[in-house]
Amino acid sequence: MDARGPPTHTLSVTADRANVKDIVKALLHTIFFHRIFTALPPTTHEILDTTLPLITTPASIPTTLETHLSTLLRYLDTPSQSTSTPSATLTLQFLERRRPRKTGWFGGKGEEETVWET
C-alpha cells in the first residue's frame, strides 16, 4: 500500500460574486472534460471571452454540478459573523471502484471506493 496517498492539486481562485458561478462551472467542466474516458459530444461554453469545454453527457454531471453550485452560492450569500470577504474550499475527488481481495472462504464485501486523485 502506498503511504503517500493520492496526488492532490490545489488551485486558488479569487472572483467577484457576479462571476463565481460561471468561473467555478468552467473550471469543473474543464477538469471533467480531461478526466472522462469516454467519447463526448463537442460542446463549448463562453466565459469571460474564453471558450471552454462543456460536459453535457452523462446527464448526471451537469445536474450534480448545478446542485452543488447552488449550494456554494447560498453559502457565499449567507451573512457571516466576520467582516472578511466570504470564501469557500471545494474538494473534488476521483474514485476508483475496486473489489477487495478475498478473505477466507466467503470472500469480502462488494466493492470499495479508493481515491486516486484529489
C-alpha positions as CSV (number, residue, x, y, z in Angstrom):
1,M,0.0,0.0,0.0
2,D,1.3,3.4,-0.9
3,A,1.8,5.6,2.2
4,R,2.0,8.8,0.2
5,G,-1.7,8.9,-0.6
6,P,-3.4,10.2,-3.8
7,P,-2.0,13.2,-5.6
8,T,-3.5,16.5,-4.5
9,H,-3.7,19.5,-6.7
10,T,-4.6,23.0,-5.3
11,L,-5.9,25.9,-7.3
12,S,-6.7,29.3,-5.6
13,V,-9.2,31.4,-7.4
14,T,-10.4,34.9,-6.4
15,A,-13.5,36.3,-8.1
16,D,-16.2,38.8,-7.6
17,R,-19.7,37.4,-6.7
18,A,-21.2,38.1,-10.1
19,N,-18.7,35.7,-11.8
20,V,-18.3,33.0,-9.2
21,K,-20.9,30.6,-10.7
22,D,-19.5,30.9,-14.2
23,I,-15.9,30.6,-13.2
24,V,-16.4,27.5,-10.9
25,K,-18.6,25.9,-13.5
26,A,-16.0,26.4,-16.2
27,L,-13.2,25.1,-14.0
28,L,-15.1,21.9,-13.1
29,H,-16.3,21.2,-16.6
30,T,-12.7,21.6,-17.9
31,I,-11.5,19.2,-15.2
32,F,-14.2,16.6,-16.0
33,F,-13.6,17.0,-19.8
34,H,-10.0,15.9,-19.2
35,R,-10.8,13.1,-16.8
36,I,-13.8,11.4,-18.5
37,F,-12.5,8.5,-20.6
38,T,-15.5,8.0,-22.9
39,A,-16.4,9.7,-26.1
40,L,-18.1,13.1,-25.5
41,P,-20.1,15.2,-28.0
42,P,-18.2,18.5,-28.7
43,T,-19.9,21.3,-26.7
44,T,-18.4,24.6,-25.6
45,H,-19.1,27.4,-23.1
46,E,-18.1,31.0,-23.3
47,I,-16.9,32.7,-20.1
48,L,-15.1,36.0,-19.9
49,D,-14.2,35.9,-23.6
50,T,-12.7,32.4,-23.4
51,T,-14.2,29.3,-25.0
52,L,-14.0,26.2,-22.7
53,P,-15.4,22.7,-23.0
54,L,-18.8,21.8,-21.5
55,I,-19.8,18.3,-20.4
56,T,-23.4,17.6,-21.3
57,T,-23.4,13.7,-21.1
58,P,-23.9,11.8,-19.0
59,A,-26.7,14.0,-17.8
60,S,-25.9,13.3,-14.1
61,I,-22.7,15.5,-14.3
62,P,-24.3,18.9,-15.2
63,T,-27.2,18.2,-12.9
64,T,-24.9,17.4,-10.0
65,L,-22.7,20.4,-10.7
66,E,-25.7,22.8,-10.8
67,T,-26.9,21.4,-7.4
68,H,-23.5,21.9,-5.8
69,L,-23.1,25.3,-7.4
70,S,-26.4,26.5,-6.0
71,T,-25.3,25.2,-2.5
72,L,-22.0,27.2,-2.9
73,L,-23.8,30.4,-3.9
74,R,-26.2,30.1,-1.0
75,Y,-23.2,29.6,1.3
76,L,-21.5,32.7,-0.1
77,D,-24.6,34.8,0.2
78,T,-25.2,33.9,3.9
79,P,-24.0,36.8,6.1
80,S,-21.2,35.7,8.4
81,Q,-20.1,36.9,11.8
82,S,-16.7,38.0,10.5
83,T,-16.1,41.2,8.4
84,S,-13.8,39.4,6.0
85,T,-14.7,38.5,2.4
86,P,-16.6,35.2,2.1
87,S,-14.6,32.3,0.9
88,A,-15.1,28.6,0.3
89,T,-13.0,25.5,-0.4
90,L,-14.1,23.0,-3.0
91,T,-12.7,19.4,-3.0
92,L,-13.1,17.2,-6.0
93,Q,-12.0,13.6,-5.6
94,F,-11.8,10.9,-8.3
95,L,-12.6,7.5,-7.0
96,E,-11.8,4.1,-8.4
97,R,-14.1,1.1,-7.5
98,R,-12.1,-2.0,-6.6
99,R,-13.1,-5.4,-5.4
100,P,-11.3,-6.2,-2.2
101,R,-9.2,-9.3,-2.1
102,K,-11.0,-12.4,-0.9
103,T,-10.5,-13.1,2.7
104,G,-11.5,-16.6,3.9
105,W,-13.9,-18.9,2.3
106,F,-16.7,-16.4,1.7
107,G,-14.8,-13.5,0.3
108,G,-15.1,-9.9,1.3
109,K,-17.8,-7.3,0.9
110,G,-18.8,-5.9,-2.5
111,E,-16.8,-3.0,-4.0
112,E,-14.8,-0.4,-2.2
113,E,-14.1,3.1,-3.5
114,T,-10.5,4.2,-3.4
115,V,-9.4,7.8,-4.0
116,W,-6.9,8.0,-6.8
117,E,-6.7,11.8,-7.2
118,T,-7.9,14.9,-5.2
